[in-house]
Amino acid sequence: MAKTVEEDKQQKAFGWAATDPSGTLSPFYFSRRENGDEDVTLKILYCGVCHSDLHILKNDWGFTSYPIVPGHEIVGVATKVGKNVTKFKVGDRVGVGVLVGSCKTCECCQQDLENYCPRLIFTYNSHNPDGTKNYGGYSDMIVVDQRYVLLFPDNLPLDAGAPLLCAGITVYSPMKYYGMTEAGKHLGVAGLGGLGHVAVKIAKAFGLKVTVISSSAQKESEAIDRLGADSFLVSSDPAKIKSAIGSMDYIIDTVSAAHPLLPLLSLLKVNGKLVTLGLPNKPLELPVFPLVSGRKLVGGSDFGGMKETQEMLEFCAKHNIAADIELIRIDEINTAMERLAKSDVRYRFVIDVANSLSQ
């Protein structure tokens, strides 16, 4: 039977997918488009496991489209480039983060803020304008428009560098936008997980004094001795919190579970800034009195645009910053998701795709 034109424009791909809200992943065959004139094809070598992957797998946010192949911290090597591709060549070390498309014409896209484009296309759990579905990096290959591909610096390890494509840019972007880069200023990092541990490293590279704020007293040694934080606060210890009132210029809040904001606001100096990055599935209560009485600011931030993400990768390469990872095989992914739900990872799972994904 002859192939249709559309079938001729597709190529076979293989990965692991979930087909229902149980979130259980299993081998899955699907199709990618052929490499177009503006496209780069990647052979995927590694893919980070983000906490948002777990939320999407379980349909925690209510908009999962099954079947779903997660993964948006993708690194590999370019195997094909289209005739109009100017920034990449075959053999380059490349990455793909949270987005694979945008309108390219709106104000946000014109300002290199593609991540805020109203027609943003996510790497997975999304559809292209032609109706085709996007699948993520728990797979053997991916085809992406060159605008949304990143060049990995030579001295940045691909496995430990993969989480920078989400966790790294998600903490770097607010630091730059909200002015959290002045050496000697005091930054609090709430939550010491995938985002938090990278935030500590990047903040120290900017010359900030860093205090980790965590609900787990057991993480103090890791925060200070392993990651280089200057001090540590147990968020559930009222005496410790009281002793630090009014001591911080900024706080980056990476906590993804529902939690009170008042203790964090109390730690800020006058004119202090609290920026929330976590995405709890329940609204947080925002007390107004401490904002007014201290001229404090509460803001938010998403991941960054392509230009800023490339800048972040180069900054991390310059300062030898990468994620602390546990490298896993693809057939260990369901156990890894169970551990991730319990925050039992130090600090990011990364799938060794090339050495463990076999059909």
C-alpha positions as CSV (number, residue, x, y, z in Angstrom):
1,M,0.0,0.0,0.0
2,A,1.4,3.4,-1.0
3,K,2.3,5.9,1.7
4,T,0.4,9.2,1.8
5,V,2.2,12.5,1.5
6,E,1.9,13.1,5.2
7,E,3.3,9.7,6.1
8,D,6.3,10.4,3.8
9,K,7.0,13.6,5.9
10,Q,7.3,11.6,9.1
11,Q,10.0,9.4,10.6
12,K,9.8,6.7,13.3
13,A,10.7,7.5,16.9
14,F,10.7,5.5,20.1
15,G,10.4,6.4,23.7
16,W,8.5,5.8,26.9
17,A,5.0,7.2,27.4
18,A,2.1,7.3,29.9
19,T,-1.3,6.6,28.6
20,D,-3.5,7.4,31.6
21,P,-3.4,9.3,34.9
22,S,-1.7,6.4,36.7
23,G,1.4,8.0,35.2
24,T,3.1,4.7,34.6
25,L,5.5,4.9,31.7
26,S,6.1,2.1,29.2
27,P,7.7,1.7,25.7
28,F,6.0,3.7,23.0
29,Y,6.3,4.0,19.2
30,F,5.4,7.3,17.5
31,S,6.4,9.6,14.7
32,R,8.4,12.8,14.3
33,R,8.3,15.1,11.3
34,E,11.1,14.9,8.8
35,N,13.9,17.5,9.2
36,G,12.7,20.7,7.4
37,D,14.7,23.6,6.0
38,E,14.7,25.4,9.4
39,D,15.1,22.3,11.6
40,V,17.7,20.6,13.6
41,T,17.4,16.8,14.4
42,L,18.9,15.7,17.6
43,K,20.0,12.2,18.7
44,I,19.0,12.4,22.3
45,L,21.8,11.4,24.7
46,Y,20.4,12.5,28.1
47,C,17.1,13.9,29.4
48,G,16.5,15.4,32.9
49,V,13.5,14.5,34.9
50,C,11.7,17.6,36.1
51,H,9.1,17.7,38.9
52,S,6.6,19.2,36.3
53,D,7.0,15.9,34.3
54,L,5.5,14.1,37.3
55,H,2.6,16.6,37.6
56,I,1.8,16.2,33.9
57,L,2.0,12.4,34.0
58,K,-0.5,12.4,36.8
59,N,-2.7,15.1,35.3
60,D,-2.3,17.1,38.5
61,W,-3.0,20.3,36.6
62,G,-5.9,19.0,34.7
63,F,-4.7,19.5,31.1
64,T,-2.7,16.4,30.2
65,S,-3.2,15.0,26.8
66,Y,-2.5,11.3,26.7
67,P,-0.5,9.5,25.5
68,I,2.4,11.6,26.7
69,V,6.2,11.3,26.4
70,P,7.6,13.7,29.0
71,G,11.0,15.4,29.1
72,H,12.1,19.0,28.4
73,E,15.7,19.0,29.6
74,I,17.1,17.4,26.4
75,V,20.7,17.2,25.3
76,G,22.3,15.4,22.5
77,V,24.1,15.7,19.2
78,A,22.9,17.3,16.0
79,T,22.5,14.6,13.3
80,K,20.7,16.7,10.6
81,V,20.4,20.4,9.8
82,G,18.1,22.1,7.3
83,K,19.4,24.1,4.4
84,N,18.5,27.4,6.1
85,V,20.1,26.5,9.5
86,T,22.9,28.9,10.2
87,K,23.7,28.4,13.9
88,F,24.3,24.7,14.0
89,K,26.1,22.0,12.1
90,V,26.0,18.2,12.2
91,G,28.0,16.9,15.2
92,D,27.3,19.9,17.5
93,R,26.5,19.4,21.1
94,V,22.9,20.8,21.4
95,G,20.0,21.1,23.8
96,V,16.3,21.6,23.8
97,G,14.5,23.0,26.8
98,V,10.9,23.8,27.7
99,L,9.7,25.2,24.4
100,V,9.9,24.2,20.8
101,G,7.8,26.9,19.2
102,S,6.2,30.4,19.4
103,C,4.5,32.8,17.0
104,K,7.8,34.7,16.4
105,T,6.0,38.0,15.7
106,C,4.4,39.2,19.0
107,E,6.0,41.7,21.3
108,C,7.3,39.0,23.6
109,C,9.0,37.1,20.7
110,Q,10.4,40.3,19.4
111,Q,12.0,40.9,22.8
112,D,13.5,37.4,23.0
113,L,10.9,36.5,25.6
114,E,9.4,33.5,23.6
115,N,8.6,31.8,26.9
116,Y,5.8,34.4,27.5
117,C,4.4,34.2,24.0
118,P,0.6,33.7,24.0
119,R,1.1,31.0,21.3
120,L,3.9,29.3,23.1
121,I,4.4,25.6,22.1
122,F,5.7,23.4,24.8
123,T,8.2,20.6,24.1
124,Y,5.6,18.0,25.1
125,N,1.9,17.9,26.0
126,S,1.2,20.4,23.2
127,H,0.2,20.6,19.6
128,N,1.6,22.4,16.6
129,P,-0.5,24.8,14.5
130,D,-1.0,21.9,12.0
131,G,-2.6,19.8,14.8
132,T,0.3,17.4,15.1
133,K,1.3,16.4,18.7
134,N,4.6,17.1,20.4
135,Y,6.4,14.4,22.4
136,G,9.3,15.0,24.8
137,G,12.8,13.8,25.5
138,Y,12.2,10.4,27.1
139,S,12.9,9.2,23.5
140,D,15.6,8.5,21.0
141,M,15.4,11.7,18.8
142,I,13.6,15.0,18.3
143,V,13.2,17.5,15.5
144,V,13.1,21.2,16.4
145,D,13.1,24.6,14.7
146,Q,16.6,26.1,15.0
147,R,15.3,29.1,16.9
148,Y,14.5,26.8,19.9
149,V,17.8,24.8,19.9
150,L,20.7,25.7,22.2
151,L,24.4,25.2,21.7
152,F,26.1,23.5,24.6
153,P,29.5,24.9,25.6
154,D,32.3,22.4,25.2
155,N,33.2,22.3,28.9
156,L,29.7,21.8,30.2
157,P,28.9,18.1,30.8
158,L,25.9,16.9,28.9
159,D,24.5,14.7,31.6
160,A,24.8,17.1,34.6
161,G,24.2,20.1,32.3
162,A,20.8,18.8,31.0
163,P,18.8,20.1,34.1
164,L,20.1,23.6,33.4
165,L,17.7,23.8,30.5
166,C,14.8,24.0,32.9
167,A,16.0,24.3,36.5
168,G,19.0,26.5,35.6
169,I,17.1,29.0,33.5
170,T,14.1,29.1,35.9
171,V,16.4,30.4,38.7
172,Y,18.8,32.5,36.5
173,S,16.0,34.5,34.8
174,P,14.5,36.0,37.9
175,M,17.9,36.7,39.4
176,K,18.7,38.8,36.3
177,Y,15.2,40.4,35.9
178,Y,14.7,41.3,39.6
179,G,18.3,42.5,40.1
180,M,19.5,39.7,42.3
181,T,23.0,39.9,41.0
182,E,24.7,42.5,43.2
183,A,27.7,41.0,45.0
184,G,27.4,41.0,48.8
185,K,23.6,41.1,48.9
186,H,21.8,38.4,50.9
187,L,19.6,35.9,49.1
188,G,17.4,33.3,50.7
189,V,16.6,30.1,48.7
190,A,13.5,28.4,49.9
191,G,13.5,24.7,49.1
192,L,16.6,22.7,48.3
193,G,15.5,20.5,45.5
194,G,16.1,20.5,41.7
195,L,15.7,24.3,41.4
196,G,17.0,25.3,44.8
197,H,20.4,23.6,44.6
198,V,21.1,25.2,41.2
199,A,20.0,28.5,42.6
200,V,22.6,28.3,45.4
201,K,25.3,27.6,42.9
202,I,24.3,30.4,40.5
203,A,23.8,32.9,43.4
204,K,27.3,32.2,44.7
205,A,28.7,32.7,41.3
206,F,27.1,36.2,41.3
207,G,28.8,36.9,44.7
208,L,25.7,36.8,46.8
209,K,25.5,35.7,50.4
210,V,23.1,32.7,50.4
211,T,20.9,31.2,53.1
212,V,19.0,28.0,52.4
213,I,15.5,27.8,53.9
214,S,14.3,24.2,54.2
215,S,11.8,22.2,56.1
216,S,14.4,19.4,56.4
217,A,17.1,19.9,59.0
218,Q,19.0,17.0,57.5
219,K,19.9,19.1,54.5
220,E,22.0,21.6,56.4
221,S,25.3,19.8,55.8
222,E,24.6,19.4,52.1
223,A,23.6,23.0,51.7
224,I,26.7,24.4,53.4
225,D,29.4,21.8,52.8
226,R,28.4,20.5,49.5
227,L,26.7,23.4,47.7
228,G,28.5,26.3,49.3
229,A,25.6,28.1,51.0
230,D,26.6,30.5,53.8
231,S,23.9,29.6,56.3
232,F,20.9,27.4,56.8
233,L,17.4,28.0,58.3
234,V,14.9,25.3,59.3
235,S,11.5,26.8,58.2
236,S,9.6,24.9,60.9
237,D,11.8,26.3,63.7
238,P,10.1,29.5,64.9
239,A,13.1,30.5,67.0
240,K,15.5,30.3,64.0
241,I,13.1,32.1,61.8
242,K,12.7,34.9,64.4
243,S,16.5,35.3,64.7
244,A,16.7,36.0,60.9
245,I,13.8,38.4,60.6
246,G,14.6,41.4,58.3
247,S,18.0,40.0,57.3
248,M,17.5,39.2,53.5
249,D,17.4,41.3,50.5
250,Y,15.8,38.7,48.3
251,I,14.2,35.3,48.5
252,I,13.7,32.8,45.7
253,D,10.9,30.4,46.6
254,T,11.2,27.1,44.8
255,V,8.7,25.2,46.9
256,S,6.1,23.4,44.8
257,A,3.8,22.4,47.7
258,A,1.3,24.7,49.4
259,H,3.1,26.6,52.2
260,P,2.7,29.9,54.2
261,L,4.3,33.0,52.7
262,L,4.2,35.1,55.9
263,P,7.4,33.5,57.4
264,L,9.3,34.2,54.2
265,L,8.1,37.8,54.0
266,S,9.2,38.4,57.6
267,L,12.8,37.5,56.6
268,L,13.0,40.3,54.0
269,K,14.4,43.7,54.7
270,V,12.6,46.9,53.7
271,N,12.3,46.9,49.9
272,G,12.9,43.1,49.9
273,K,11.7,40.9,47.0
274,L,10.1,37.5,47.2
275,V,10.0,35.7,43.9
276,T,7.9,32.5,43.6
277,L,8.9,29.8,41.1
278,G,7.1,26.7,42.4
279,L,3.7,25.8,41.1
280,P,1.5,24.5,44.0
281,N,-1.8,23.0,42.9
282,K,-3.6,25.1,45.6
283,P,-3.6,28.9,45.9
284,L,-1.2,30.5,48.4
285,E,-2.4,33.0,50.9
286,L,-0.7,36.4,50.5
287,P,-0.8,38.6,53.6
288,V,-0.8,42.3,52.6
289,F,0.2,43.9,55.8
290,P,3.9,43.0,55.7
291,L,4.0,44.1,52.0
292,V,2.7,47.6,52.8
293,S,4.7,48.1,56.1
294,G,8.0,47.0,54.5
295,R,7.5,48.2,50.9
296,K,8.1,44.6,49.9
297,L,7.5,43.0,46.5
298,V,6.1,39.6,45.7
299,G,6.7,38.5,42.1
300,G,6.8,35.4,39.9
301,S,8.9,34.2,37.0
302,D,8.8,31.4,34.4
303,F,11.7,29.9,32.6
304,G,13.5,32.2,30.2
305,G,13.6,33.0,26.5
306,M,16.1,31.5,24.0
307,K,18.7,34.3,24.2
308,E,18.7,34.3,28.0
309,T,18.9,30.5,28.2
310,Q,22.0,30.5,25.9
311,E,23.5,33.2,28.1
312,M,22.8,31.1,31.2
313,L,24.5,28.0,29.7
314,E,27.6,30.1,28.9
315,F,27.5,31.6,32.5
316,C,27.3,28.1,34.0
317,A,30.1,26.9,31.8
318,K,32.3,29.8,32.8
319,H,31.7,29.2,36.5
320,N,31.7,25.3,36.3
321,I,28.1,25.1,37.4
322,A,26.1,21.9,36.7
323,A,23.3,20.1,38.5
324,D,24.0,17.4,41.1
325,I,22.4,14.4,39.4
326,E,21.5,10.7,39.8
327,L,22.0,9.1,36.4
328,I,19.4,6.4,35.7
329,R,18.4,4.0,32.9
330,I,15.1,4.5,31.1
331,D,13.7,1.3,32.6
332,E,14.2,2.8,36.1
333,I,12.0,5.8,35.3
334,N,8.9,4.6,37.1
335,T,10.8,4.0,40.3
336,A,12.5,7.4,39.9
337,M,9.0,9.0,39.7
338,E,8.0,7.3,42.9
339,R,11.1,8.6,44.6
340,L,10.6,12.1,43.1
341,A,7.1,12.3,44.6
342,K,8.8,11.7,48.0
343,S,11.5,14.3,47.3
344,D,14.0,11.4,47.5
345,V,16.6,12.6,44.9
346,R,19.8,14.6,45.2
347,Y,19.0,16.6,43.3
348,R,17.9,15.7,39.8
349,F,17.3,12.5,38.0
350,V,18.8,12.4,34.5
351,I,18.0,9.5,32.1
352,D,20.9,8.0,30.2
353,V,18.8,7.8,27.1
354,A,21.5,6.7,24.5
355,N,22.8,3.9,26.7
356,S,19.5,2.5,27.9
357,L,16.7,3.1,25.4
358,S,16.4,0.1,23.2
359,Q,13.5,-1.1,21.0
